[in-house]
Amino acid sequence: MSSSKRNRSIEFFDSQFRQQIRRQDYQLNPFETQALSFLKGTVLDLGCGLGNLSLEAGRRGHQVLAVDASRAAVERVNHDAAREGLPVKAVQADISSWSIDQSYDTIVAIGLLMFMRRRQAIRLLDSILEHVRLGGRVVLNVLIQGTTYMEMFDTDDYYLFPPDEIEKHLVGWQILLSRRDTFPAPSGTTKEFITVIAEKPGCRGS
Ligand SMILES: C[S@@+](CC[C@H](N)C(=O)[O-])C[C@H]1O[C@@H](n2cnc3c(N)ncnc32)[C@H](O)[C@@H]1O
């Protein structure tokens, strides 16, 4: 990994993914299923988790770079991409200190940005928006204020977004989808999500 920093969130997901890999539990979650029909061209999947969206995008002909801090998840994505001969590559990195080095037609960050402090989350959000090609798309999904399930968060490294914050960064973009979802979580807690899918104005660049 590009940084030696490990935090509770990353440990939480790495352990969950190891169990899912043992069970071969590779279902797309509802946010990933929803995102698939909005993908265009080359795809960067940040916080790809087990890579179910990345691999399905590869099956649909998209070239995908998938990034996650979980070694188990990255190994699973690369293993299955190679087995199926898909144009999907996964790399292990701590995205809070990782730079997007080229532009993509679609950048996906489902369930990622809340796992860092506000300053890092907003810096990454700005970088994501900058690296979407003209005419390209962004798929963003975050936990928002009102969420009471805190077990997966590191003590300091998290940020619950105000519900309107993502859209405030998308002024001038065409909003293709914007929705709120509430899911029950353990011990009577809840997870409150916002999902925004938007297209960057302008013709597709070369
Ligand atoms: C809620 S899961 C979402 C996974 C996947 N996008 C999905 O929809 O199933 C959050 C993911 O973000 C990853 N993650 C959290 N913090 C990260 C960081 N700083 N760098 C890289 N990945 C991180 C976790 O390992 C996990 O795979």
The ligand as an SDF file (V2000), in Angstrom:
LIG
                    3D

 27 29  0  0  0  0  0  0  0  0999 V2000
  -18.6700    1.0190    2.4790 C   0  0  0  0  0  0  0  0  0  0  0  0
  -17.3620    0.1850    1.6580 S   0  0  0  0  0  0  0  0  0  0  0  0
  -17.8660    0.4520   -0.0210 C   0  0  0  0  0  0  0  0  0  0  0  0
  -17.2490   -0.5250   -0.9730 C   0  0  0  0  0  0  0  0  0  0  0  0
  -17.8390   -0.5310   -2.3680 C   0  0  0  0  0  0  0  0  0  0  0  0
  -17.6720    0.7620   -3.0120 N   0  0  0  0  0  0  0  0  0  0  0  0
  -19.2890   -0.9190   -2.3340 C   0  0  0  0  0  0  0  0  0  0  0  0
  -20.1520   -0.1350   -2.7410 O   0  0  0  0  0  0  0  0  0  0  0  0
  -19.5750   -2.0410   -1.8890 O   0  0  0  0  0  0  0  0  0  0  0  0
  -16.0300    1.3480    1.8560 C   0  0  0  0  0  0  0  0  0  0  0  0
  -14.7550    0.9600    1.1480 C   0  0  0  0  0  0  0  0  0  0  0  0
  -13.8260    2.0350    1.2480 O   0  0  0  0  0  0  0  0  0  0  0  0
  -12.5670    1.4800    1.5500 C   0  0  0  0  0  0  0  0  0  0  0  0
  -11.7920    2.5300    2.2110 N   0  0  0  0  0  0  0  0  0  0  0  0
  -12.1130    3.2200    3.3310 C   0  0  0  0  0  0  0  0  0  0  0  0
  -11.1710    4.1250    3.6060 N   0  0  0  0  0  0  0  0  0  0  0  0
  -10.2420    4.0160    2.6270 C   0  0  0  0  0  0  0  0  0  0  0  0
   -9.0200    4.6770    2.3390 C   0  0  0  0  0  0  0  0  0  0  0  0
   -8.5470    5.6480    3.1190 N   0  0  0  0  0  0  0  0  0  0  0  0
   -8.3240    4.2990    1.2410 N   0  0  0  0  0  0  0  0  0  0  0  0
   -8.7750    3.3150    0.4410 C   0  0  0  0  0  0  0  0  0  0  0  0
   -9.9180    2.6520    0.6570 N   0  0  0  0  0  0  0  0  0  0  0  0
  -10.6410    2.9930    1.7380 C   0  0  0  0  0  0  0  0  0  0  0  0
  -12.8370    0.2720    2.3920 C   0  0  0  0  0  0  0  0  0  0  0  0
  -11.7640   -0.6550    2.3770 O   0  0  0  0  0  0  0  0  0  0  0  0
  -14.0890   -0.2650    1.7300 C   0  0  0  0  0  0  0  0  0  0  0  0
  -13.7700   -1.1260    0.6730 O   0  0  0  0  0  0  0  0  0  0  0  0
  1  2  1  0
  2  3  1  0
  2 10  1  0
  3  4  1  0
  4  5  1  0
  5  6  1  0
  5  7  1  0
  7  8  2  0
  7  9  1  0
 10 11  1  0
 11 12  1  0
 11 26  1  0
 12 13  1  0
 13 14  1  0
 13 24  1  0
 14 15  1  0
 14 23  1  0
 15 16  2  0
 16 17  1  0
 17 18  1  0
 17 23  2  0
 18 19  1  0
 18 20  2  0
 20 21  1  0
 21 22  2  0
 22 23  1  0
 24 25  1  0
 24 26  1  0
 26 27  1  0
M  CHG  2   2   1   9  -1
M  END
$$$$
